[in-house]
Amino acid sequence: MAEPAATRRLEELGAEAEAAVSAAGDLDELEAVRVRYLGRRSELTAILRSIRDLPPEERGAVGQAANAVRSRLDELVAARETDLEVAELEARLERDRVDVTLPGDPPLPAGHLHLVTEIRRELEDVFVGLGYQVLEGPEIEYEYYNFTALNHPPSHPARAPQDTFYVSDTVVLRTHTSPMQVRAMEAQEPPIHVVVPGRVYRPDTPDATHVPMFHQLEGLAIDADITLADLQGTLREFARAMFGPSEEVRLRPGYFPFTEPSVEVDVSCFVCEGTGAAGRERCSTCKGEGWIEILGAGMVDPNVLAYVSDSGYDPERVQGFAFGMGIERIAMLKHGVPDLRMLWENDVRLLEQFGA
Ligand code: 2NL
């Protein structure tokens, strides 16, 4: 039997479609090929529809040939689709490859310590070098540790709510770091050499020399035979480490409830070297005095020791000195910062000048 024209055409069509499927370079092109050769308006569909118009003896062969071409093309399209999907996924993975070992982008500029933190650490280093232990304690304190055990009588004006933030009748925000020194004495027998840095709070209206939260560093040394001369020598070493090797210190009489005698401590002016002069003008740092007040100190009052005598601080057998300084004040003096508020305004033009 002669081969019908439709069968020959189907062979050509099959070969043409096969070539088109292999040539499709991506999924969009493949879909266009599928529509063109297998779609409702494709030549193959038209041939299938026309089978019923053929002479009956041709229908079987043409029908078989057309269905064979269609299923072979379906398989080829499906296989090509899988290949293209895999290729596209691999191309995308390659494109999106990330080298996690590269530095962050953009690299952030490194920050640095705040001036107050830097000075606190410098102070700690000086006293650690002199054999002191560094201790920190609670900022929310019992009135007992903040005042009573530090020899403040019940009527002392510092206890008034104008000068102290009260959390309750018996709990305050500490107004100095001394309460931690009392806790340290309760916890360890003499001899003791500690410094306590930290935040303290007082209800002051901010101005150039006051803010309601500031930092102190206090020191305490108790042993059998400590004298005011030891205090003076210790403070001289401190002044030389912080301000310069030729510093002198001067003690003047003062008053604190927890020391007797009490002293105000000056360092020789590190700007005019104690002369009080700046050329023919007076030195602006020490106001022509030649001395700058840096801290308060004294011999620990026996009444304070009596509060911790159960821990071995018998005022008949041991004695010692204590001192306290404002960390901001030291920082401002050392770096010529004229207004305490500048330290808390967080203007980077100020902050960037300090800190490692
Ligand atoms: C100042 C003065 C001072 C003390 C702090 C102290 C602590 C204990 C016993 C006795 Cl546990 N004293 N501390 C003594 C004298 C002065 O600070 O002007 N601070 C900024």
Residues whose N, C-alpha, C, O or C-beta is under 5 A from the ligand:
A	BS01	2NL	S178 Q181 V182 F256 F258 T259 L295 G296 A297 G298 V300 V304 A322 F323 G324 M325 G326
